[in-house]
Amino acid sequence: MSNTEWNTKEKALLKVALDRAKKRAEEEALKAFKSFRVAKVDDLWKLEQQIRGWKKDREDLYLKYENMEERLARWLRIGWLKQSEISGLDETRLKRIRRKA
């Protein structure tokens, strides 16, 4: 099975996994934002850069099957997904994802 061929069961699993990854990414960004202290104008610019970084990090949180294995591996690596949440994927695919994570 290639990186772009996903069966119906896997597609359903990916939708749930993506929703969970998005939720964790959003919670992470909000937590970081709430802890950011702005005491002077320079702090505002630092916050702006931080927000741009958060946005860039989350650009791949969409349901598109191209490069999905790489994105799943990245989300596992940074903690937005847990391995148990993708355990229903094809075993060969899981091995490739784990190697990349």
C-alpha positions in Angstrom: 0.0 0.0 0.0 1.5 3.3 -1.0 1.6 6.6 0.9 -1.4 7.9 -1.1 -3.6 4.8 -1.1 -5.9 4.8 1.9 -8.8 2.5 2.4 -12.2 3.5 3.8 -11.4 2.4 7.4 -8.1 4.2 7.4 -9.7 7.4 6.0 -12.2 7.4 8.9 -9.4 6.8 11.4 -7.3 9.7 9.8 -10.3 12.1 10.2 -10.5 11.3 13.9 -6.7 11.5 14.4 -6.6 14.8 12.5 -9.3 16.3 14.7 -7.4 15.2 17.8 -4.1 16.6 16.5 -5.8 19.9 15.7 -7.3 20.1 19.2 -4.0 19.5 20.8 -2.2 22.0 18.6 -4.8 24.6 19.4 -4.6 23.9 23.1 -0.8 24.2 22.9 -1.0 27.5 21.1 -3.6 29.0 23.5 -1.6 27.9 26.6 1.6 29.5 25.2 -0.3 32.6 24.3 -1.8 32.9 27.8 1.6 32.6 29.3 3.2 35.2 27.1 3.8 38.5 29.0 3.6 41.8 27.2 5.2 44.6 29.1 6.5 46.7 26.3 6.1 47.2 22.6 9.0 45.0 21.7 7.1 42.2 23.5 4.2 42.7 21.1 6.5 42.2 18.1 8.0 39.0 19.7 4.4 37.8 20.3 3.6 38.5 16.7 6.5 36.4 15.5 5.5 33.7 17.9 2.0 33.7 16.5 3.3 33.4 13.0 5.4 30.5 14.0 2.4 28.7 15.6 0.4 29.3 12.4 3.2 27.9 10.2 3.5 24.8 12.5 -0.2 24.1 12.0 -0.3 24.6 8.2 -0.2 20.8 7.6 -3.3 20.1 9.9 -5.7 19.4 7.0 -7.1 16.2 5.6 -5.1 15.6 2.4 -3.7 12.1 1.9 -0.6 13.3 0.0 2.4 13.0 2.4 0.0 12.0 5.2 2.5 9.4 6.6 5.1 12.1 7.0 2.6 14.4 8.7 1.4 11.7 11.0 5.0 11.0 12.0 5.6 14.7 12.7 2.4 14.9 14.8 3.5 11.8 16.8 7.0 13.3 17.2 5.7 16.6 18.6 3.0 15.1 20.7 -0.1 16.1 18.8 -1.0 12.4 18.2 -0.5 9.2 20.2 0.4 6.0 18.6 -2.7 4.3 20.0 -4.8 6.8 17.9 -3.4 5.5 14.6 -3.1 1.8 15.6 -5.9 0.8 13.2 -3.8 1.6 10.2 -2.2 -1.0 8.0 0.8 -2.6 9.8 3.2 -1.8 7.0 2.1 1.8 7.0 2.4 2.0 10.8 6.0 0.7 10.6 6.9 3.4 8.0 5.3 6.1 10.2 7.1 4.9 13.3 10.4 4.9 11.5 9.8 8.5 10.4 8.6 9.6 13.9 
